[in-house]
């Protein structure tokens, strides 16, 4: 085979590869469009297949997403610390948990780290935040704040574990 014939064969092979790639891309686009068109076919269906119903969120005028779960806002007691006045909110994918922590243990608490685990209604973990409580005398109350990125405003509840 001469150089010209080899070049012609290489060009034909490249052309076939490009045509196969274009056909595969077109088929993929068509499949994606069909899937997208079918996600919201029924009248009155307000959710797409990938959307999650947000039972526990109220969106405020400024875009803040406020958690409304009564389970999440219930006071929690861990090792003599009472956590109450709980608020969970998200703005711009930045979630903040704020609560009062009262030492009712009968003794003084030194600096303590904690793990906060947010869960859905089935007990599945959504996210885990860390936090620190400073020195807290018996009967003393402080404000606690823990923050994380992404939106966890729709959490059903949370648990607290003190890391001793």
N, C-alpha and C positions, 0 to 999 in steps of 0.2 A: 504494500500500500504506500502510496506517495503521501507527501505532507499535506497536499490539498484535500485528499480524500479523508484523511484522519480529522482534519479541521472541520470538514463538513459533517462527519459523524458526531463529533463532539458538540457542534452547534445544534444538531437535531436532538441529541440527548438532553442538552440544556433546555431547549424549547419544550420538550416533553415534560421535564421536571417542573418548569415554570407553569405549564398548563395544569398539571396535576395539583400544584400548590394553590393556584387560583380557584380551581374547581372545589378543592377542600375548604377553602376560605368561604366561598359562596354558600356551600352546603351548611357550614357552621353558622353563618349569619342568618340563613333562612330558619334553621332550627331554633336559634335564640329568639328570633322575632315571633315564631309560632308559640314558643313557651311564654314569652312576654305578653302576647295577645290573650292567652288563655287564663292568666292569673286572676282576672277580675271579670269573668264573663257574666255571672248571674246578676241581675238587677238587685240593688240593695246590698250587695256584698262590698263592704267598705275596706276589707283587709286584703292585701296581696298574700301570696303563699308564704313569703318570707317575713311578713310583719308580725310583730308580737303585740297582743292585746295589752294595753297599759291600764290595768285596773286601778293602780295606786298612784296616779300622777295627775296633778292639776297644773296646767301651764298658766303662769301669771303674765300680766301685760308686758313686763320687761323681758319675757322669754325664759325666766327661771322656771324650772320644773320642780314642783314641790311634792314630796311623797305624802300620800294620804292614808296609808295603811294603818289601821288601828292597832294591829298586832305589833308593828314596828315601833309605834309610839308608846306602847305599854312600858311602865317602869320595870327595870331589871335589877336584880341584886346578885352580886358576885363577891364572895368572900368578905361580906360586910360592907361593900360599897354599893350604894343605891344609885342607879343611873336613871334619870327621868328628865322631863322637859326636852324630849328628844325631837330633833328636826333633821331631816335628810333632804337635801336639795341639790339640783344640778343646773349649772349655767355654762354654756359653751363647752360642753363635755368635761366639766370640772365638778366633781361631786364632793360635797361637804356634809359631814355628820357633826352636829353640835348637840351637846347635852350637858346637863348639870350632873356632877358626881358628888355624892355626900358620903362621908366616912361614918358609918354606923357600926363599925366593928368592935368598938370598945377600946381600941388602942390606936396608936399612930401608924400611918402608912408612910413608908419612905418612897422614894422615886420608884415608880412601877411602870413597866411596859405592858402593853396589852395587845391582843389580836382580836380584831373585829371581823366577823365573817357574815356577809350578807347572803341571804338565801331567798329562793322563790317559794311558792306555796307547797311544793313537793319536797322541800328541804334540800334542794340542789344548790350548791355553792355558786353564787354569782361573782363574788369578789371578796378579797381579803385586804383589809387595811391594817396598818399598825398605829399605835398611839402610845403616848407617855402621859402619866399623871405625876405631877410633882408631889413633894411632901404634903401630906394631908393629915392634920390633927383630928382626933375623934370629934365628931359633930360638925366638922368644917365642910363647906361646900365650895366647889370650884367649877368653872366652865371648862368643858373638854371639847376639843375640836380635832377631827381627823379628816384627811382629804385624800382624794385620788383622782387620777385622770380617767376619762371615759364616763359614760352616763349610766349610773346605777339607781336612778331615782325611782324606778319601778320595783324595787326590792319589797318583798313581803315582810321580812323580819331580819333580825341580826342577833348573833350571839357574841358574848364577850368572854375571852379567856385571859386571865392574868398570867403573865410570864414571870414566874418567880425564880 
